[in-house]
């Protein structure tokens, strides 16, 4: 893969590469000189996770009533203040 160096010394990593390695703005890479040239390594790789591992991370306010699955669909969400 070929990338172009900007006048400011910056390179753009293709979106597919950024997604594959979980890179976003602020991600840190390690730059190492090798006998063949330059090597980039992700400084703190993000381990892959599954949907099941993320269960329960997002909580919606209950607004004093029991929540159902429909409450999480923006198209059907009903607010008590409306």
N, C-alpha and C positions, 0 to 999 in steps of 0.2 A: 504494500500500500504506500502511496506517495502522498505526503502532505506538504503544504507550502508555508514557508517562514515569512511572516509579515515584516514590515519595516520596523516594527517595535520588538521584533524577536519572538513573536508569539506564533504558535501553531494551533490549528483547529483539529480536534479529534473528531472523526466522524460519529454521528449519532449512534450508529449500531455498536461501535466500540464503547461509547460512554454508557449505553444501556447494559451491555454485556458485563461490564466491570462495576456498575453501580456508581458511576462518576457524575457529579453535578458541580455547579459553581462552588468553589471553595475546596474541592477535593484536592488532596495533596499527592503528588507523584515524586518518586525518587529518580533522579537523573544520574546515570552512571556512564562513565567512559569505558568502552571495551576496546579490544584490539580491532574489532570490526567497525566500530563507530560509537553510537550512543544507544543506551537502553533505558526505557521508561518502565518503572514498576509502581504499582499502586502502594502508597505508604501504609494505609490502613484499610485493607480490603474488607468490604462488608460481606459477611457470610450470607449465602442465600437462605431464604426462609420460605415457609409454606403459609398458605392462608390459615391452616389449622393452628399454627404457632401464634398467629396474630389475633385469634379469637378473644374477644373481651377487651381489646385495647381501646376501642371507641365506645364511649358511653354518651347517650343522649339524655338531656335533662328530662325528668319524668313529668314535670308540670303538675304534680299531685295526682296523676292517674297512671294506671298500669299501661305500659307500652306494648305495642304489637309490631310485627314485622312491617306492616303498612306504614307505620310512623317513620320509617327510615327511607321511604320512597318520596323524593321531593315532589313528584307529580300528584301524590295523594296526601301529602302532609297537611294536617289541620292544626292551626295554632289556637290556643285558648284565648289569646288577646285579639283575634281578628273579629 
